Amino acid sequence: MNPMSICASSPSSSSSGSSSSTKAWVVHGLVVAAAVAAAVGAHAYLYFGRKFRSRVVGIIPARFGSSRFQGKPLVQILGKPMIQRTWERAKMATTLDRVVVATDDEKIAECCQGFGAEVIMTSESCRNGTERCNEALQKLEKKYDVVVNIQGDEPLIEPEVIDGIVKALQAAPDAVFSTAVTSLKPEDAFDPNRVKCVVDTCGYAIYFSRGLIPHNKSGKVNPQFPYLLHLGIQSYDTKFLGIYPELSPTPLQLEEDLEQLKVLENGYKMKVIKVDHEAHGVDTPEDVEKIERYMRERNLS
């Protein structure tokens, strides 16, 4: 075989090669142009994202009926209803333009109006706090970009935590949801009322569970592992919040009884921030005594 035949070509083959080369460069050019456009678009989205998500409302969903603690929002904590303590803490957040209580109960509404809170009445058919937030949002005369779902059973929630999840959502246009976690105490590892979370290396949620996750082969708590406790507070892009009620319940959501799993199971992204905050959620009547003792020890009024 003539070595030169590898390089030599007839006029027709040269023409064919030239045509192929031209097509290749055209395709390459289109790919590069698309990549540049995507990059520019992404940067523009990031740059303008805060403007798109600048209007923020905090909603505290509250219902009287509860399988674990009937009338929980109205329980007294050192002389104040728990819902009032949560509202007062939320009002201190600098990112919230407005704070409202969303409830289906007249007793809760009357209590909240008594200490000056704005109240939106919602239907009893709301299956969870997220749906209650969505219904309340539809009844507000002003439009908002972000809704913060503030758990009414977190009377010592830090305003900085609220601000943190809002800023996290504003800075992550690929996420529709943001939430916060903190370090899990070993004594809470197997408490099903303390929801655990695992995240990926970019700070997006992988899974939430009432069980200990990750769960090692020994079945025991690994004191060296940084387990994460979900704080419950969460914020949503309002466009997604409008979609959420239309999503069918998912198997993992139903099994764990955790509404955020429906978000993940449907392929949406959730940004998670880690904060140095000691959780003081009130899930049972016994928790009231614990939180009052904690507040007395620290002279918190």
C-alpha positions, 0 to 999 in steps of 0.5 A: 500500500502506498503510504501517500494514498492515505493523504492523497485524494481525488477531486471528488473526495476532496470536495466531499471532505471539504463539505463535511468539514464545513458542516462540522464547523457549522455544527461546532459553531452552533454548539458554541453559540448555544453554550455562550447563550446559555451561559449569558442567560444563566448569568442574567438569571442569577443577576436579575434573580433577586429582583424576580424574587424580591417581594417576600411574604411570611405566612404562619399556617396554624390549625387547631386540630392536631392528632398529636397536640389539639389546640397547639397554636394557642398553648401558653408559653410563659404567659403568651400563646405560642402563635404570638411568640412565633409571630413576634420572632418572624416580624424581626426578620429583615427580608419579610415585607409582610407577615400573616397568619393563615388559619381555618379556626376562629379561635386562633384568628381571634387570638391573633387579631388580639395581639395585632397579627394580620389573619387570612382565613383558609379552608379546612380542606388544606392537607398541610401547611404548604397548601394552606400557605398557597390558599392564603397567598391567593387571597392576598391583594398584593403579588409576591415572589417568595413565600416563607412557610414559618412553622407556628410551633417554633416559638424561638425561631431565629429571624436570621434563619428566616433571612438565610433561607430567603437569601438562599432561594434568591441566589439559587434560580434552579431551586424552587424551595429552600429550607434550613438544617442544624446539627442533630443531637444524639438524643434526638437520633431516633425520635420520629418527631425530629426530621433528619436530612441529607444533602449533596455536596452543592447544598441541595436536599437528597432526602428527609426522613423521620428515621436516622439517615444515613443509617449505618450497618451497626444500627447505632449513632455514629458520634463522628458523623455530622447528622442534620436536623431539619428545622421545618421552616421553608420558603418557596418560589410562588410560581412553584407554590401554585403548582404544588397542590396539583401534584399528586401525593407520592409514595415516599411523602405518604410513607414518611408523612413529610410534605417536602418529599413530594417536591423531591420525588417530582424532580424539583430542587431544594436548597438547604442551608446549615445554621447554628440554631438549637431547635425548640419545636413543640410537637407534644404537650411535654415539649411545652415544659421543656421549652419553658424551662429552657427560656427560664434558664436563659432569662428569655421573656 
